[in-house]
């Protein structure tokens, strides 16, 4: 819920640009097993996709959810850092 204002701003930006597909990339920290984290990161990305479709009106065909698990930490010096639990967006074509 605390990220909804950021998602609303992102929604408006996504509507304003001519981009065919956006990847929604979920990440986790290193707590838990690698397989658990991979699934958790995918669920995180899928939930953001669901929100962008339902609350923002972005066509679901423009959004691709991907889970990276713990493989690409934002803070590699602290693999369990909260900063590693995130969702990133990438514009494709």
N, C-alpha and C positions, 0 to 999 in steps of 0.2 A: 504493500500500500504506500509506503514512503517513497517509492520510485515512480508512482503514477504521474506526478507532474513532469518528470523527465521523459517518460514514455509519451505523454501528450505532446510535448514539444517535438520529440522525434517523429511522432505521427504526422504532424503538420509539415515537417521537413520532407518526409517520405512522399507525401501527397504532392509536394511542389516540384519534385525532381523527376526527370524522365529516366528512370532506372528500371530495367526489366525485373530483376530479382535481387532481393536482399537476403543474405544469410544471417540467421540468428544463431550465434555460437555460444553455447553454454560451457562454463568451466566450474571446477570445484577446487577445494584445497586437497591436501593429501591425507586427510583423516578418512579412515575406512579403506576397504580393498579397492584395487584399481577397477574391477568390474562394477562394483557398487557405485564408484564415482563416475564411471562412464555413463551408467544408466541415469544417475542423479543429474548429471550435466545435460543430458538429452531431455529429461523431464523439465528441467529449468527452462531450456530453450523452447520447448513445446508450449509451456505455460505462457511465456512471453508472446509467442506466435498467436496463441488463442486470444490473448488480451488484445493484440493489435488488430486481429480480425473482428472480434466481437465489439470492442469498445471504440475502435478507431476507424473501422470500415476499410482497412487495407485488404485488397483481394488476396485470399490465401495462396493463390498461385504465384504471387510475387514474393512469398516468404518461404524460406527453407530452413528448418530447424536442424541443428547439428550439435552433438555432444562431444566435447573434447576431453572430458574427465579432468584428471590432474596433470595432463601431459604438457600444458603450456602455462605455467604459473605466471601471474603478474609480478609476484615477489618471489623469485627463485631462492633468495637468501632465507626465506621463512615459508616453507612449503605448506604450513598449516595456517598461514595468515588469512584473515577475513578478506583481504584484498583479492585473494585468488578465487573467491566465490563471486562469479560475475557472469554477465551476459554481454557479448559484444555484437555489433552489427557491422556487416560488410556489404557494400554495394557491388553488385556484379552486373556488368553490361548494361 
